[in-house]
Structures are given as C-alpha cells and as structure tokens.
C-alpha cells in the first residue's frame, strides 16, 4: 500500500522538478537577461530618436486621435513593438532560437 503512494509521490515530484522548476529557472534567467539588455540599450541611446514619430502622431486629426484613445491604439502599438523586439533578441540566442 505504501509502496504505491511513495511511487506516485516520487513520480509527481520528479515531474515537478523536471518540468516546472527547470522551465521557471530558464525563463526567469532569459527575462532578466533581456530586461538588462533593454535597459542598457535605452541608457546608451543606441536607438534612434523618435522625433519623426512624435511629429507624425501630432499631425493626426482630432477625430482620429479620439478613436485611437478609445481603442487604446497607442498602448497596442507599444506592446507590438516590444514583443517584436523581444522576439528578435530571443531568436538571436543560439540554443533557443
């Protein structure tokens, strides 16, 4: 009776250690590396200035800007850009991408 319970516990514990803990460590490390890399890029002013994008956004008519605000287009654009940037950097890691 106890042998079956111990075997079940060992298989559950083995599954947790092999999949959940290892993936948590790997993805946490990747997140920290990508976050540090992005902070370094922003502080080093490697990215081009956004003056052209700001002037283009300033020339949008008020009615269109109102709809953009209602649908949170600005938030969506920033999410898409950050997702593409993160995907680009993760694909440059040899053993993952």
KEPA-442105 format. One record per residue: x, y, z of N, C-alpha, C in turn; residue in one letter. Coordinates in pm, whole numbers, padded with zeros to 5 digits, always signed. Each point is the difference from the previous one (the first is absolute). Layout:
REM residues N
XYZXYZXYZa
...
REM end
This chain:
REM residues 97
+00083-00120+00000-00083+00120+00000+00087+00125+00000x
+00097+00004+00091+00083+00121+00008+00095+00009-00118x
+00035-00112-00057+00087+00001-00117-00062+00072-00119x
-00131-00021-00017-00070+00068-00109-00005+00150+00024x
-00028+00041+00123-00005+00143+00032+00137+00066-00015x
+00103-00067+00044+00136+00055-00013+00038+00010-00148x
-00036-00101-00077+00029+00004-00143-00075+00115-00068x
-00125+00019+00034-00078+00110-00057+00059+00135+00040x
+00039+00013+00126+00061+00124+00048+00133+00028-00072x
+00080-00103-00018+00127+00016-00071-00022+00041-00146x
-00100-00056-00065-00024+00037-00140-00051+00144-00010x
-00085+00041+00092-00048+00139+00001+00113+00096+00031x
+00083-00034+00097+00113+00084+00036+00101+00006-00115x
+00025-00111-00065+00090-00002-00115-00052+00085-00115x
-00131-00007-00025-00060+00084-00104+00016+00147+00034x
-00026+00035+00126+00010+00141+00040+00142+00051-00013x
+00096-00079+00040+00139+00045-00007+00051+00006-00143x
-00040-00095-00082+00049-00004-00138-00063+00108-00086x
-00126+00027+00016-00066+00091-00092-00022+00139+00059x
-00067+00006+00111-00042+00129+00054+00118+00082+00050x
+00083-00057+00084+00110+00074+00061+00105+00036-00104x
+00035-00093-00087+00102+00027-00101-00048+00109-00096x
-00125-00008-00046-00052+00103-00089-00007+00135+00069x
-00037+00002+00127-00005+00126+00074+00139+00063+00007x
+00100-00078+00028+00137+00053+00009+00047+00051-00136x
-00024-00077-00105+00046+00039-00134-00070+00128-00046x
-00130+00007+00013-00073+00117-00048+00024+00122+00089x
+00020-00019+00129+00035+00113+00086+00135+00057-00038x
+00095-00087-00029+00132+00046-00042-00010+00075-00133x
-00075-00053-00095-00018+00069-00128-00066+00137+00019x
-00100+00006+00088-00067+00127+00025+00097+00102+00058x
+00081-00041+00095+00096+00092+00060+00105+00046-00101x
+00046-00090-00086+00099+00037-00102-00060+00099-00098x
-00120-00027-00049-00064+00089-00096-00030+00136+00064x
-00048+00001+00124-00029+00126+00068+00126+00083+00019x
+00107-00063+00040+00127+00071+00018+00051+00054-00133x
-00013-00079-00105+00047+00042-00131-00080+00120-00051x
-00131-00001+00021-00084+00111-00041+00034+00126+00079x
+00020-00014+00131+00038+00117+00081+00133+00057-00047x
+00094-00085-00035+00129+00047-00049-00016+00075-00132x
-00080-00054-00090-00021+00064-00130-00066+00137+00018x
-00098+00008+00088-00069+00128+00020+00094+00102+00063x
+00079-00040+00098+00092+00094+00066+00115+00041-00091x
+00041-00085-00092+00112+00030-00088-00044+00082-00122x
-00128+00029-00012-00054+00076-00114+00037-00063-00133x
-00009-00131-00009+00030-00071-00124-00118+00011-00097x
-00119+00008+00053-00119+00007-00085-00010+00138-00065x
-00055+00008-00118-00016+00131-00065-00103+00086+00073x
+00012+00128-00016-00094+00091+00064-00139-00013-00062x
-00101+00025+00079-00137-00018-00046-00065+00133-00038x
+00078+00099-00038-00058+00130-00033-00089-00009-00123x
+00037-00080-00098-00083-00015-00119-00133-00066+00033x
+00003-00101+00087-00123-00070+00038-00090+00093+00081x
+00059+00083+00087-00081+00092+00080-00062+00108-00087x
+00073+00049-00098-00057+00101-00088-00110-00061-00087x
+00018-00125-00042-00104-00067-00079-00125-00023+00085x
+00019-00036+00126-00116-00021+00087-00068+00131+00031x
+00075+00110+00001-00060+00131+00026-00083+00051-00115x
+00021-00052-00119-00075+00046-00117-00128-00079-00023x
-00034-00091+00089-00124-00078-00013-00118+00089+00038x
-00107-00002-00079-00118+00083+00033-00060-00038+00135x
-00073+00093+00058-00056-00021+00134-00101-00115+00004x
-00078-00016-00105-00100-00108+00000+00066-00137-00004x
+00109-00012-00075+00073-00127-00006+00072-00025+00132x
+00058+00105+00057+00068-00015+00129-00098-00042+00109x
-00123+00050-00007-00103-00039+00096-00030-00149-00009x
-00012-00052-00122-00027-00143-00017+00122-00083+00043x
+00120+00050-00028+00120-00070+00045+00001-00010+00151x
-00042+00106+00067-00002+00000+00146-00105-00098+00054x
-00116-00003-00064-00105-00092+00046+00046-00146-00013x
+00064-00032-00112+00042-00138-00024+00140-00031+00051x
+00063+00094+00071+00134-00018+00057+00101-00046-00106x
-00004+00065-00114+00090-00035-00109+00145+00024+00040x
+00026+00108+00076+00137+00033+00038+00059-00109+00089x
-00081-00053+00090+00047-00109+00086+00027-00124-00083x
-00087-00029-00094+00018-00117-00086+00124+00011-00086x
+00027+00119-00053+00119+00018-00083+00126-00022+00083x
+00003+00053+00122+00119-00020+00084+00016-00146+00039x
-00110-00072+00022+00008-00144+00030+00053-00078-00119x
-00045+00033-00119+00045-00071-00120+00148+00024-00023x
+00044+00124+00014+00141+00030-00021+00087-00072+00101x
-00040+00001+00128+00081-00069+00101-00002-00151-00021x
-00112-00056-00046-00006-00144-00025+00090-00039-00117x
-00001+00080-00108+00088-00029-00113+00146+00014+00038x
+00032+00100+00082+00138+00018+00044+00045-00117+00086x
-00084-00043+00092+00035-00114+00085+00014-00127-00082x
-00090-00021-00096+00010-00118-00087+00129+00002-00080x
+00038+00117-00051+00123+00013-00075+00120-00037+00086x
+00004+00050+00122+00116-00028+00087+00003-00145+00045x
-00115-00058+00029-00002-00140+00044+00042-00092-00115x
-00035+00033-00122+00041-00084-00113+00148+00009-00028x
+00068+00099+00055+00143+00011-00019+00078-00086+00099x
-00068-00055+00101+00065-00090+00096+00015-00135-00068x
+00122-00053-00011+00022-00119-00084-00077-00124+00040x
-00010-00031+00127-00061-00128+00039-00152+00009+00014x
-00060+00118-00018-00145+00014+00011-00062+00030-00136x
+00053+00103-00070-00062+00045-00126+00030-00095-00112x
REM end
